[in-house]
Amino acid sequence: SIAQKRHKLAFPKTRVKIHVVSADELSNLALLDRLDPFCRIEHINGTFQTAVCSDTLTPRWNETFTLEGQQRMLNTPLTVKLFDFDSTLDNIVGHVTIPLSDLPPNKWVDKWCVLEKP
């Protein structure tokens, strides 16, 4: 019989903290005078959602989310989608894709992102 060798592969773990602070100038994206905006953060390692800010074009969330996984998760971009809450169907207002591979390790990146229309 052929003896099988087993190898345990260890992949470095990593953590990315996402701090959703606020949005501004939503009137350029909104069809209405007011929105009930919230953000959905999507990644292969997890999906998160902010609270809904009622009746505003300048929402302030100040919420932090943490993605954890193996180092290779940085090869998959993060998508942030801004929605207008509706009790029957949430309408997407805009989105932005953030390449995690561009982020410097062990540092905070403070950056405004421009949303693209859907």
KEKE-3310 file (N, C-alpha, C; in steps of 0.2 Angstrom, whole numbers, plus 5000, padded with zeros to 4 digits):
npx = (5004:5002:5009:5001:5004:5000:4997:4996:4990:4993:4985:4988:4979:4967:4960:4948:4942:4928:4922:4907:4903:4896:4885:4884:4878:4867:4857:4860:4859:4847:4829:4819:4814:4818:4826:4826:4839:4850:4865:4872:4884:4894:4903:4913:4916:4906:4891:4884:4874:4869:4860:4844:4842:4830:4821:4831:4844:4857:4863:4869:4879:4889:4894:4903:4910:4917:4927:4932:4945:4954:4970:4969:4957:4957:4959:4947:4935:4927:4910:4899:4883:4870:4854:4837:4826:4811:4795:4791:4799:4816:4825:4839:4851:4864:4881:4897:4913:4926:4943:4950:4963:4971:4972:4983:4992:4988:4984:4973:4962:4956:4943:4933:4920:4914:4898:4892:4879:4865)
npy = (4994:5011:5024:5038:5055:5068:5085:5100:5115:5131:5147:5164:5174:5188:5204:5216:5232:5241:5257:5265:5281:5293:5300:5312:5325:5318:5322:5323:5310:5306:5303:5309:5322:5318:5304:5288:5283:5269:5258:5244:5233:5222:5207:5193:5187:5191:5200:5216:5228:5245:5255:5262:5279:5291:5300:5310:5318:5318:5308:5301:5288:5282:5269:5253:5239:5222:5213:5196:5184:5174:5179:5179:5184:5198:5199:5200:5212:5225:5229:5243:5247:5259:5261:5266:5265:5256:5249:5239:5237:5239:5252:5254:5267:5271:5265:5258:5251:5244:5241:5229:5225:5236:5243:5249:5239:5237:5250:5264:5270:5285:5290:5298:5291:5291:5288:5278:5278:5267)
npz = (5000:4997:5007:5013:5014:5025:5024:5033:5029:5032:5031:5031:5043:5042:5045:5042:5045:5043:5043:5042:5040:5035:5023:5009:4999:4992:4985:4972:4967:4971:4967:4973:4986:4998:5007:5014:5019:5019:5021:5013:5015:5006:5004:5000:5011:5020:5024:5028:5036:5038:5050:5046:5041:5044:5032:5025:5017:5020:5028:5044:5050:5057:5060:5063:5055:5054:5044:5043:5039:5029:5022:5008:5006:5003:4990:4984:4980:4990:4991:4992:4994:4993:4998:4997:5009:5009:5013:5006:4995:4994:4986:4976:4977:4974:4971:4976:4972:4981:4980:4990:4990:4987:4999:5012:5024:5041:5044:5045:5033:5028:5019:5006:4996:4980:4974:4962:4950:4949)
capx = (5000:5005:5007:4999:5007:4995:5000:4991:4992:4991:4985:4988:4972:4967:4954:4947:4937:4924:4918:4903:4902:4890:4884:4883:4876:4863:4852:4862:4857:4840:4824:4815:4817:4820:4827:4827:4845:4855:4870:4873:4891:4894:4909:4912:4916:4901:4887:4882:4869:4868:4853:4840:4841:4824:4819:4836:4849:4863:4863:4875:4878:4895:4894:4909:4909:4923:4927:4938:4946:4961:4973:4967:4950:4959:4959:4940:4933:4921:4905:4895:4877:4866:4847:4832:4822:4804:4793:4790:4805:4821:4827:4846:4852:4870:4885:4904:4917:4932:4947:4954:4970:4974:4973:4989:4991:4989:4983:4967:4961:4950:4942:4926:4920:4909:4894:4889:4871:4864)
capy = (5000:5018:5028:5045:5060:5073:5091:5105:5121:5137:5153:5170:5177:5195:5208:5223:5236:5246:5262:5269:5287:5297:5302:5319:5327:5313:5325:5322:5303:5304:5306:5312:5327:5315:5297:5284:5279:5264:5255:5237:5231:5216:5204:5186:5184:5193:5206:5220:5233:5250:5257:5267:5286:5293:5307:5314:5317:5319:5303:5300:5282:5281:5262:5249:5232:5219:5207:5192:5178:5172:5184:5180:5188:5204:5199:5201:5219:5226:5233:5247:5249:5264:5260:5270:5260:5255:5244:5233:5235:5244:5255:5256:5274:5271:5259:5259:5245:5246:5235:5229:5224:5243:5245:5247:5234:5239:5257:5267:5274:5289:5292:5298:5287:5293:5283:5277:5277:5260)
capz = (5000:4997:5012:5011:5018:5025:5026:5035:5026:5036:5028:5036:5044:5041:5047:5039:5049:5039:5047:5038:5044:5033:5015:5008:4992:4989:4980:4965:4965:4973:4963:4978:4990:5004:5007:5021:5017:5023:5017:5013:5013:5003:5002:5000:5018:5025:5022:5034:5035:5043:5052:5041:5043:5041:5029:5025:5011:5023:5034:5048:5053:5062:5062:5061:5054:5054:5040:5045:5035:5027:5018:5001:5005:5001:4982:4982:4982:4994:4988:4997:4991:4996:4997:5000:5013:5007:5017:5001:4990:4994:4980:4976:4975:4971:4974:4975:4973:4984:4980:4997:4989:4987:5006:5016:5030:5048:5044:5044:5027:5029:5012:5004:4990:4975:4972:4955:4949:4947)
cpx = (5004:5004:5006:5002:5002:4999:4994:4994:4989:4991:4985:4981:4973:4961:4954:4941:4934:4920:4914:4901:4896:4890:4882:4881:4872:4858:4854:4860:4850:4835:4819:4818:4820:4821:4827:4833:4848:4860:4871:4880:4892:4901:4908:4912:4911:4897:4884:4878:4869:4861:4850:4840:4835:4824:4825:4840:4856:4864:4870:4874:4883:4895:4900:4907:4916:4922:4933:4939:4953:4964:4971:4960:4951:4959:4952:4938:4927:4916:4900:4889:4873:4859:4843:4827:4814:4801:4791:4796:4810:4824:4835:4847:4859:4875:4892:4908:4924:4937:4951:4961:4974:4975:4980:4988:4992:4988:4976:4967:4955:4949:4935:4926:4914:4905:4892:4882:4871:4863)
cpy = (5006:5022:5035:5050:5066:5080:5096:5112:5127:5143:5159:5173:5185:5198:5215:5226:5241:5250:5266:5275:5291:5297:5309:5320:5321:5316:5324:5315:5302:5307:5310:5317:5324:5307:5295:5280:5274:5261:5248:5236:5224:5213:5197:5183:5187:5199:5209:5225:5238:5251:5262:5274:5288:5300:5312:5313:5318:5314:5302:5293:5280:5274:5258:5242:5229:5213:5203:5186:5178:5178:5185:5183:5195:5205:5200:5208:5219:5230:5236:5249:5254:5263:5265:5265:5261:5249:5238:5232:5241:5246:5257:5263:5274:5265:5262:5253:5247:5240:5235:5228:5230:5246:5244:5243:5238:5247:5259:5271:5278:5292:5292:5294:5290:5287:5283:5276:5270:5259)
cpz = (5000:5003:5010:5016:5019:5027:5028:5032:5030:5032:5033:5037:5043:5044:5044:5042:5044:5043:5042:5042:5041:5025:5015:5000:4989:4985:4973:4962:4967:4968:4967:4982:4996:5003:5014:5019:5022:5018:5018:5011:5012:5001:5003:5007:5023:5022:5028:5032:5040:5045:5046:5045:5040:5038:5029:5019:5014:5029:5037:5051:5058:5065:5059:5061:5053:5049:5042:5041:5033:5022:5011:5000:5002:4993:4980:4984:4986:4990:4993:4992:4995:4994:5000:5003:5010:5011:5012:4997:4991:4987:4980:4973:4972:4974:4972:4976:4976:4984:4987:4996:4988:4994:5009:5022:5036:5048:5042:5037:5028:5022:5010:4997:4986:4973:4965:4955:4947:4940)
residu = (SER:ILE:ALA:GLN:LYS:ARG:HIS:LYS:LEU:ALA:PHE:PRO:LYS:THR:ARG:VAL:LYS:ILE:HIS:VAL:VAL:SER:ALA:ASP:GLU:LEU:SER:ASN:LEU:ALA:LEU:LEU:ASP:ARG:LEU:ASP:PRO:PHE:CYS:ARG:ILE:GLU:HIS:ILE:ASN:GLY:THR:PHE:GLN:THR:ALA:VAL:CYS:SER:ASP:THR:LEU:THR:PRO:ARG:TRP:ASN:GLU:THR:PHE:THR:LEU:GLU:GLY:GLN:GLN:ARG:MET:LEU:ASN:THR:PRO:LEU:THR:VAL:LYS:LEU:PHE:ASP:PHE:ASP:SER:THR:LEU:ASP:ASN:ILE:VAL:GLY:HIS:VAL:THR:ILE:PRO:LEU:SER:ASP:LEU:PRO:PRO:ASN:LYS:TRP:VAL:ASP:LYS:TRP:CYS:VAL:LEU:GLU:LYS:PRO)
# end
